[in-house]
Structures are given as C-alpha cells and as structure tokens.
Amino acid sequence: MGLPKNTYDVIVIGGGASGMMAAVVAGKRGKRVLLIEKNKRLGEKIRISGGGRCNILNTEEDTRKFLSNFGEADKFLFSPFAQFGVKETREFFESNGLPLMEEEHNRAFPKSESAEDVVHFFEKLLREYKVEVRKNIEVHELVKRSGRITRVRAGMHEFAAESIVLATGGVSHPETGSSGEGFEWLKKLGHDVQEPKPTVVPLKVEEKWIRNMSGNSLPDAKITFALGKERKFSVRGRILFTHFGLSGPTILNSAAKVQDLLHEGLVWAHIDIFPDIDLGALDVKVQEIFEANKNKNVRNVFKELLPPGTADVLAKRFPHIDEEIKVHSVTKEQRKGIVEFLKNVPLVISGLMEADRAVIADGGVPLSEIDTKTMKSKVIKNLFITGDLFNITRPTGGYSFQLCWTSGYVAGMNV
Ligand SMILES: Cc1cc2nc3c(=O)[nH]c(=O)nc-3n(C[C@H](O)[C@H](O)[C@H](O)COP(=O)(O)OP(=O)(O)OC[C@H]3O[C@@H](n4cnc5c(N)ncnc54)[C@H](O)[C@@H]3O)c2cc1C
C-alpha cells in the first residue's frame, strides 16, 4: 500500500549541493523522496561557484592528507570519508556522465568548465530516481514531538516523513537562498549552533585607488602581511582586485590569519609584483625597456611589463613622478623609486568583507553533536544534517563541495 498524500519516506530541505546528493542517493535506494527548494531553480550556489566553473572536488585521495585541511573536525570525518571519499566521488560523477579535469593544487572541475552542467547532472539523476522536486516553496517550520520531527510546514503545505534531511546551507551569499534559517531551527531544536563567522573571505583595503583596478588581477604575486613594521607571513599566487580590496584564492585562504592580526593592530599588505627577481634584476629589466622606448611616456611603457588593466592605475602611484613624463626624462632615482614600488606596493588592510561575501563562513553545528557514521543528529531522532550547516574550518580548493558530496551521500544511505 502506498503512503498517504504528502507523506514520504524522506524529506530533503534545500536543493543545493548536499541536499541534491542526499535526495539522489535515497531515491536510488527506492525511498519515496521529496526535495523542497525555496528558489525557482535548484543549485543556485553551485552555479556561481568556482567563478562559474565549479571546483567540484579536490583530488587528494589520501584521506589523512585530505582531512588535515579540516582543522579539528578531521577526527569526526574519517568515518563518512571511509564510506564515500574522494575516489568514490570522482567515480560517481564520471560514471554517471560528468567527466572531470584536474588543474594545479589538485582542483577538479567539470571538463565542460560549466557549473550549470553540475546542476543539470543532478537534475537528470533526480528524475531518474523519481525524486519529487518542489521548487519555489519555502519551509518555515519544523514541528517536533517526542524528540522527532513530525511535520514540515512550508507556506500553505504540510508534509511528513520518516526521515528529514536538513540541507539549507550556511550564510554566505544569501542571494543564492542560504540565508541561515537552518541555524535558527537547529538552535530551537536543541543543537548548540556556533555563530557564523566568515573565514574564507575577501579583504578590504583602505586605499580607494585600488577600486580602479577592480576586476583585474596579478597572476602570480607575493603578498606579505605585516603588523606595523613587523612582517608576519607571506603567500604567493593570483591576486584579484575588487571594488573594495583584494580577493582570489591566495587572499581568501589568508583571511583567517589576517583576521587574527587585525585584533592586534594596524595590518599592512606589501605586494611584490615580480617575486621571481630581486630589485637589481628588475631594475635591469626596466632599464632595457626604457632604452627601447625612450620617447614614450612612462605609463605606456609599463603596459609591456604589467597585466592589462593594472598598468595605468599603478603608474599613477609611482612615487615622485608624473605618469605622463617621457621615459628619457626619468632620472635614475625616479627609476629606482618605480622599481622599489613594483617590488613593494603597500596597502593598509581595513578589515574582512562581511559573511554575505564569504566563500566559506565558519559556524553551525559542531560535529560532536552528529553521529558522523550516518550524519544523524544526536539531538533529534529522525533528523539528518549535511553540508554548510556544520561548523568546520576549511580552505578553498574543492574541499567544501567534497564535504557536501560525502555528507549528502552518507545521509542518503542512512535515511
Ligand atoms: C561565491 C562562492 C564560490 C564557491 N566556490 C566553490 C568551489 O568552487 N568549490 C567548493 O568546493 N566550494 C565552493 N563554494 C562553497 C560551496 O558552494 C558550498 O560549500 C556549498 O554550496 C554548500 O552546499 P549546501 O548543500 O550545504 O548548501 P547550499 O548550496 O547553500 O544550498 C542550500 C539550499 O537550501 C535552500 N534553502 C534554504 N533555506 C530554505 C528553506 N527555508 N526552504 C527551502 N529551501 C531552503 C537554498 O535556497 C539553497 O538552494 C563557494 C561558495 C561561494 C559563496
């Protein structure tokens, strides 16, 4: 005999990465599954991920090494990763028709380089496993009785199920639908939810001129963070300029350490645009270019040396020199000043962007309150929790989605 209307084996709340995974896996097991998503489309955050390319996972297959990126959460994650780790995830995508490719730092993307394709991939499987998908309806209440969720209320509708998977995401980029209500429900249900705090997030800088380079980047620069005059740590990689300051993976992954420095005092960022050569070698390079372009003005000459979109702006900041001056009029001291500037563009860090601009915000349910063999809550008997709802520190590079695939899979297998 079938189940009564609006009654299911499983209700998954949230049609993002981890929710779709859980729904597909439960559907494949023959469960009658309802997936509820408040947006008109599934997977809005997937669509904007990885700059529209979706860094779908990190290919590090050594689980110990992989989990060393998850801070203190690592010990709780061995069990779910033993069930569905990186290797299994890769096979899952590729054997179901989404070929992947790998780039530096073990980052994997769909071969098509289209994040949309990841959403289409899940839509196809949801159809195949007969998951009922209801979009454009928002869950507003989970009703608890005798330690279980007995009803899910969404607008005018009421649904019931044996198991509930909560996959409503965290608080980053709320325009994608993850606006934090999951945290509020979990608090009310008795979980100890840590306040969300952005950890992987762009940096704001004091200098207003930086916004003139917004959208442009330095492909391989070194950035040294200093507390006053004391140099604290350096990182190297692509630096992206935004309207408010700095972004790109190197910056995002430095944000938590910069946050700590900001508690202690004034934080400087010193950007070295040519980290592979020293001052002397860069001076020789500039002299050669000056020699070949004596009658050009300084600004135009630096278009040969600096990435597009940055030369004009940086030339305006060269110390003691007018950008329109002809190269033949530049004195040796002025040239040396330019070279020193290119090896050390100083900026004052005024803070971190807010949680809404974060790629990852810490906060959420501690894994100690979850049975991580099943992803079931230890507080509510029939509630499973996945993805960004957990309080887990992690860097960029495909680690977040992997956590969604693994937790979604394990929840889907245990509902
Ligand atoms: C700009 C950006 C780029 C990123 N790029 C990458 C990347 O390349 N690689 C990587 O590994 N990670 C990346 N991340 C992180 C990754 O996107 C998240 O970790 C992941 O999407 C979290 O998935 P989730 O299933 O937990 O929640 P989400 O994807 O946030 O999905 C939650 C869903 O629940 C729905 N929902 C919420 N409340 C309700 C409600 N009341 N009723 C019904 N539905 C509801 C939401 O609308 C949403 O669709 C990026 C994040 C951002 C912000």
The ligand as a Gaussian input file, in Angstrom:
#p B3LYP/6-31G(d) Opt

LIG

0 1
 C       30.998000      32.523000      -4.403000
 C       31.217000      31.115000      -3.933000
 C       32.012000      30.255000      -4.680000
 C       32.253000      28.948000      -4.217000
 N       33.027000      28.133000      -4.963000
 C       33.305000      26.881000      -4.506000
 C       34.090000      25.984000      -5.292000
 O       34.474000      26.268000      -6.424000
 N       34.400000      24.767000      -4.730000
 C       33.938000      24.387000      -3.479000
 O       34.252000      23.281000      -3.028000
 N       33.127000      25.205000      -2.767000
 C       32.804000      26.426000      -3.250000
 N       31.976000      27.242000      -2.520000
 C       31.338000      26.693000      -1.299000
 C       30.138000      25.799000      -1.728000
 O       29.384000      26.472000      -2.712000
 C       29.264000      25.465000      -0.521000
 O       30.052000      24.816000       0.434000
 C       28.083000      24.562000      -0.926000
 O       27.314000      25.119000      -1.950000
 C       27.195000      24.288000       0.282000
 O       26.180000      23.413000      -0.109000
 P       24.937000      23.120000       0.839000
 O       24.213000      21.983000       0.236000
 O       25.377000      22.976000       2.243000
 O       24.079000      24.454000       0.810000
 P       23.661000      25.446000      -0.365000
 O       24.357000      25.133000      -1.620000
 O       23.811000      26.803000       0.195000
 O       22.137000      25.086000      -0.585000
 C       21.144000      25.332000       0.364000
 C       19.833000      25.367000      -0.357000
 O       18.771000      25.367000       0.597000
 C       17.780000      26.251000       0.149000
 N       17.014000      26.710000       1.312000
 C       17.487000      27.465000       2.341000
 N       16.504000      27.699000       3.226000
 C       15.391000      27.071000       2.742000
 C       14.054000      26.975000       3.208000
 N       13.649000      27.572000       4.323000
 N       13.158000      26.264000       2.472000
 C       13.545000      25.653000       1.309000
 N       14.806000      25.745000       0.823000
 C       15.717000      26.442000       1.527000
 C       18.549000      27.359000      -0.520000
 O       17.739000      28.117000      -1.396000
 C       19.657000      26.614000      -1.214000
 O       19.327000      26.237000      -2.517000
 C       31.696000      28.522000      -2.980000
 C       30.869000      29.372000      -2.254000
 C       30.625000      30.659000      -2.724000
 C       29.737000      31.564000      -1.918000

